[in-house]
Amino acid sequence: QVQLVESGGGLVQPGDSLTLSCRVSGFASANYATGWFRQAPGKEEREWIATVGDIAGNNNYADFTKGRFAIARNSGENMVTLQINNLKPEDTAVYYCAAVGITPGWPVVSLYWAGQFDDWGQGTQVTVSS
């Protein structure tokens, strides 16, 4: 059974940096892609942020991230992180990681909407406020 557990959220001030972590377990191999999404207060849909695949450099970002976000995968620890720099109040949201099995080396450029991911974590709250 695949499980994802997010951590690292909290209350931060504008301009701060934060790294969220997602521990992934239950996949039979390393051939899976992991995405980060967020759901802002009052919004129904989860907004895609970034996706990372199973090999180095195989990642993709939403346009709004504009270099402030960085996704990384540590396969040895089954961990995927999302670093967010220069946090803004509009970054306030519940942040989710999600995963889906892929064929080895599958380009993640095509993995960017919530319906493509099979397994989800419970989310971690990030609040940006002074």
C-alpha positions as CSV (number, residue, x, y, z in Angstrom):
1,Q,0.0,0.0,0.0
2,V,1.4,3.3,-1.1
3,Q,1.6,6.0,1.6
4,L,2.8,9.6,1.5
5,V,3.4,11.7,4.6
6,E,4.1,15.4,4.3
7,S,5.8,17.5,7.0
8,G,7.5,20.8,7.4
9,G,4.5,23.2,7.2
10,G,3.9,26.0,9.7
11,L,3.5,29.7,10.3
12,V,6.1,31.8,8.5
13,Q,6.7,35.4,7.7
14,P,6.7,37.0,4.3
15,G,10.2,36.7,2.7
16,D,11.0,33.5,4.7
17,S,12.0,30.2,3.1
18,L,10.5,26.8,3.9
19,T,11.2,23.3,2.9
20,L,8.4,20.8,2.8
21,S,9.1,17.0,2.9
22,C,7.1,14.1,1.6
23,R,8.1,10.6,2.6
24,V,6.9,8.0,0.1
25,S,6.6,4.3,0.9
26,G,4.9,1.2,-0.6
27,F,6.1,1.3,-4.2
28,A,7.8,-1.9,-5.4
29,S,10.4,0.1,-7.2
30,A,11.8,3.6,-7.6
31,N,9.7,4.1,-10.8
32,Y,7.2,6.6,-9.7
33,A,6.6,10.3,-10.1
34,T,5.8,12.7,-7.3
35,G,4.0,15.9,-7.5
36,W,3.3,18.8,-5.1
37,F,0.0,20.6,-5.1
38,R,-1.6,23.2,-3.0
39,Q,-5.1,24.2,-2.0
40,A,-5.7,27.8,-0.9
41,P,-8.4,28.7,1.5
42,G,-11.8,28.9,-0.1
43,K,-10.7,27.3,-3.3
44,E,-12.0,23.9,-4.4
45,E,-9.3,22.8,-6.7
46,R,-5.8,21.8,-5.9
47,E,-3.2,23.8,-7.8
48,W,-0.3,21.9,-9.3
49,I,3.2,23.2,-8.4
50,A,5.8,20.8,-9.7
51,T,6.5,17.2,-10.5
52,V,9.7,15.1,-10.2
53,G,10.3,11.8,-11.9
54,D,12.6,8.9,-11.2
55,I,15.8,10.2,-12.7
56,A,17.8,13.3,-12.1
57,G,16.7,16.3,-14.0
58,N,13.3,14.9,-14.8
59,N,11.1,17.6,-13.3
60,N,8.6,20.2,-14.4
61,Y,7.2,23.3,-12.8
62,A,4.1,25.4,-13.1
63,D,4.6,28.8,-14.6
64,F,3.7,30.7,-11.4
65,T,6.6,29.2,-9.5
66,K,8.9,31.6,-11.3
67,G,12.1,30.2,-9.7
68,R,10.8,30.5,-6.1
69,F,10.1,26.8,-5.8
70,A,12.4,23.8,-6.1
71,I,11.5,20.2,-6.1
72,A,14.0,17.5,-5.3
73,R,14.0,13.8,-4.8
74,N,16.3,11.7,-2.6
75,S,15.6,8.2,-3.8
76,G,17.8,6.7,-1.2
77,E,15.5,8.0,1.5
78,N,12.3,7.8,-0.5
79,M,11.9,11.5,0.2
80,V,10.7,14.3,-2.1
81,T,11.1,17.9,-0.9
82,L,9.7,21.2,-2.0
83,Q,11.7,24.3,-1.2
84,I,9.8,27.6,-1.3
85,N,11.8,30.9,-1.2
86,N,10.6,34.4,-0.6
87,L,7.2,33.3,0.7
88,K,4.3,35.5,0.1
89,P,0.9,35.7,1.8
90,E,-0.7,34.3,-1.3
91,D,1.3,31.1,-0.8
92,T,-0.9,30.3,2.2
93,A,-2.4,26.9,1.5
94,V,-2.5,23.3,2.4
95,Y,0.3,21.6,0.5
96,Y,-0.1,18.1,-0.7
97,C,2.3,15.6,-2.3
98,A,0.9,12.9,-4.6
99,A,2.5,10.0,-6.5
100,V,1.9,7.7,-9.4
101,G,3.7,4.7,-10.8
102,I,5.5,5.3,-14.2
103,T,7.6,3.4,-16.6
104,P,11.3,4.0,-16.1
105,G,12.4,7.4,-17.3
106,W,8.9,8.6,-18.2
107,P,9.1,12.4,-18.9
108,V,7.0,14.1,-16.2
109,V,6.2,17.1,-18.5
110,S,2.9,15.4,-19.0
111,L,2.1,14.9,-15.3
112,Y,0.5,18.1,-14.0
113,W,-3.0,17.6,-13.0
114,A,-4.5,16.1,-9.9
115,G,-6.4,13.3,-11.6
116,Q,-3.2,11.8,-12.9
117,F,-1.9,10.9,-9.5
118,D,-3.2,7.8,-7.6
119,D,-2.0,8.4,-4.1
120,W,-2.0,11.4,-1.9
121,G,-0.8,12.5,1.5
122,Q,-2.8,14.2,4.2
123,G,-1.4,17.6,3.5
124,T,0.6,20.1,5.5
125,Q,-0.6,23.7,6.3
126,V,1.6,26.6,5.3
127,T,0.5,30.0,6.6
128,V,2.4,33.1,5.5
129,S,1.6,36.1,7.7
130,S,3.3,38.9,9.5
